[in-house]
Amino acid sequence: MGFLVESLQDCNRALAICRSYSKAWYRRGKANTSMGNYDNAVCDLKVSLCMEQSSSGKRQIEGELKLIAVQHKGKDFPPNVADSKESVANDDTVGLIYLICGLSKWSRRLKSLLLRINAFIKSSVTDQPQQIQLQCVSTETKGRGMVSLTDVPQATLLHTEEPYAAIVSKHCRETHCHFCFNELLADIVPCPSCSMALYCSQLCQIHARGQDLPYDTKNHEIGAELSSDLEKYVASVTKETVNDANIKQNAEHRHECGLNWPAALPAEIVLAGRVIVKSIEQHGKFGQSSTIVIDPDLCHNYIQLNSEAKLELHISSIVLLKCLHHCYGSNVPLNGDTISQCVLLLSQINVNSMAIIRMRSSDTFGRLNSAGSLATSTVEQVRVGQAIYLAGSMFNHSCQPNIHTYFLSRTLYIRTIDSVAARQPLELSYGPQVGQWSCSERQSSLKEQYAFVCSCTGCSQLNISDLVISSFRCSNLNCSGVVLDSHLVNHEKQKVNPFHGSLLLQVGRLELDEVKRVASLLCQSTGSEYRIEPGYCLSCGVYRDVEASNAVVKKAELGIRRLEDSTQLSTNILSNALRSLDLLRSALHPYNKKVAEVEDYMAQAFCSIGELQQAQNYCQASIKILEKLYGHDHIVIGNELVKLASIQLSLGEPAFEESRNQINLIFSQHYGSHADIIFPHLQFLKRRL
Ligand SMILES: C[S@@+](CC[C@H](N)C(=O)[O-])C[C@H]1O[C@@H](n2cnc3c(N)ncnc32)[C@H](O)[C@@H]1O
């Protein structure tokens, strides 16, 4: 019937009950074969072969193994994963560097340098957390923060952590497992008591409710002689299922089971309930002064809240405590003390909880062309859950982060995306990043959501991206300088002079030379006098009427909106949108984010009518701008390149290989080999070559 994932899950469930069930290993092998997971299929079938008693059964399994050997020739057993990964990285990285340098022939010195960089990247991209000693230190402007005691190379997996408490997002209650947050497939396992909580497997259901295992642990004996590789494999497939102690520890749904309030209250309040229950299990009664709910020094946003928001927190706390009291009686008393502890906890959750993100790739299908099917893949982030990670919440934010976080199941992974020197702050992005928004937009988003004024390098030092992201072009057509409006000028001046304006930026005063240096990086130097005033080009000083330019932009936006809103694309709408793009280009700086967005819309529009060559051009134009804003190896560029590569693939363009190499490098730097799990469509691009 083609339900391969479900078939795999059924096999896993059977093996959770009896690890020595040969037929389940055999079926697992068949499912993995059909899914193209040949390495796993070979292991499954080998295990099955060792356990199978009948000679006819053994012959059948051997037949399957031979078939795989033919279909997947040249594969060793046990599969040498390290070797295969290495060769991919080798070709990819060299190809990428070739692309970046844009050289037709490499000099010998350059080539050897590239190979050394390549070897370095290969050695550092691994999925095992490295033995890096992290330390929580006190910082001047951001409270506590995390550093490493040694230098850390780029792409190092620094830290992994299970949540202290986690909750599925409201909008994902019907679509994602309430324990591991993976997408629910056809065979959902509801909680046997309340059927309100939904799980992707019985194992997740057991984890969440903490009931005794429904199988006899005696059955975990394998009962056959296996090689050490196969034993490891069997353990890796079944390991979680036998870890009884681990299962009993979580049990975060137990106190909510059968009650209506967990579904009715906002997710962060239910999360606070889970934290309180965990704390009761660890320390006893809630509310005693000795009882500490998570870290009392953890930042919170209570002071910054307005009185209405404060009142709301108090009411939520009373409601939550009342619900918990119903379950835990005198262990959760309802008094002034417990209410204020709960209020504090809720405002700590506001600032410290992390959104658990899953990537969803969607395909925009267009008309088929002679090259076959055409689809542009786009990657969308879905916020599937919210969790408190105790060590994870010690990492501060930077709009130019040097570490990257992602999630597999509920586990938090943190990987460096730059080389980080010993004792240099390790900082992730809480959301806003340089290249995504202007500095003032980032600042107000962080202030509103996390109640702090960001003092990261991106917000306190001049950078090219912030200067160009919403700038106008110079009226002098020969000049590529930047023109800012008064809002941007004021904001950027605050970065240059910490005593100007209301922002207390904790950076040393930058010399005017420094500003000039940044400005001249943006523009061809004309030698004319530098000035940073609204409407004047930073490079040549020529004036532009910013108000008139804004009117042009508004008019252009109307034309683009018609394109966005249209369900049926007509020639009229498309040519109108193209004229609007020209208008935007005439008013805005070539690296303005708005231009990139519209180039991207045009790419999508041309894709949808099967004009792939045009789509490719617009997609490339958009990426060129985004590279200026984010840098070449940002994950956003990786995502955009996936779109470009899928167009190039449909066109049969040789340039596809270069895009694919760059994608591989960017994704492996951010996700290591986990990229293949998180972005299954990347496998598709790899296989298509
Ligand atoms: C998740 S906590 C990080 C750990 C925190 N510094 C502490 O001492 O517990 C988030 C809080 O750290 C501070 N913080 C994090 N990044 C910051 C930044 N870039 N600028 C200023 N404050 C920051 C803010 O007070 C924020 O509310």
The ligand as a MOL file (V3000), in Angstrom:
LIG
                    3D

  0  0  0     0  0            999 V3000
M  V30 BEGIN CTAB
M  V30 COUNTS 27 29 0 0 0
M  V30 BEGIN ATOM
M  V30 1 C 17.8360 33.7280 27.9960 0
M  V30 2 S 18.4950 34.9590 29.0230 0 CHG=1
M  V30 3 C 20.1960 34.7940 28.7550 0
M  V30 4 C 20.9560 34.6720 30.0440 0
M  V30 5 C 20.9490 35.9250 30.8510 0
M  V30 6 N 21.9660 36.8460 30.3870 0
M  V30 7 C 21.1190 35.6420 32.3370 0
M  V30 8 O 21.9380 36.2900 32.9750 0
M  V30 9 O 20.4140 34.7940 32.8540 0 CHG=-1
M  V30 10 C 18.0030 36.3760 28.1460 0
M  V30 11 C 18.3430 37.6680 28.8170 0
M  V30 12 O 19.7320 37.9650 28.7060 0
M  V30 13 C 19.9300 39.3480 28.4160 0
M  V30 14 N 20.4700 39.4660 27.0480 0
M  V30 15 C 20.6200 38.4520 26.1740 0
M  V30 16 N 21.1510 38.8850 25.0300 0
M  V30 17 C 21.3220 40.2130 25.1540 0
M  V30 18 C 21.8170 41.2300 24.2810 0
M  V30 19 N 22.2370 40.9710 23.0520 0
M  V30 20 N 21.8570 42.4980 24.7410 0
M  V30 21 C 21.4350 42.8000 26.0040 0
M  V30 22 N 20.9570 41.8800 26.8670 0
M  V30 23 C 20.8950 40.5990 26.4610 0
M  V30 24 C 18.5650 39.9870 28.4880 0
M  V30 25 O 18.3860 40.4410 29.7810 0
M  V30 26 C 17.6460 38.8290 28.1820 0
M  V30 27 O 16.3580 39.0350 28.7110 0
M  V30 END ATOM
M  V30 BEGIN BOND
M  V30 1 1 1 2
M  V30 2 1 2 3
M  V30 3 1 2 10
M  V30 4 1 3 4
M  V30 5 1 4 5
M  V30 6 1 5 6
M  V30 7 1 5 7
M  V30 8 2 7 8
M  V30 9 1 7 9
M  V30 10 1 10 11
M  V30 11 1 11 12
M  V30 12 1 11 26
M  V30 13 1 12 13
M  V30 14 1 13 14
M  V30 15 1 13 24
M  V30 16 1 14 15
M  V30 17 1 14 23
M  V30 18 2 15 16
M  V30 19 1 16 17
M  V30 20 1 17 18
M  V30 21 2 17 23
M  V30 22 1 18 19
M  V30 23 2 18 20
M  V30 24 1 20 21
M  V30 25 2 21 22
M  V30 26 1 22 23
M  V30 27 1 24 25
M  V30 28 1 24 26
M  V30 29 1 26 27
M  V30 END BOND
M  V30 END CTAB
M  END
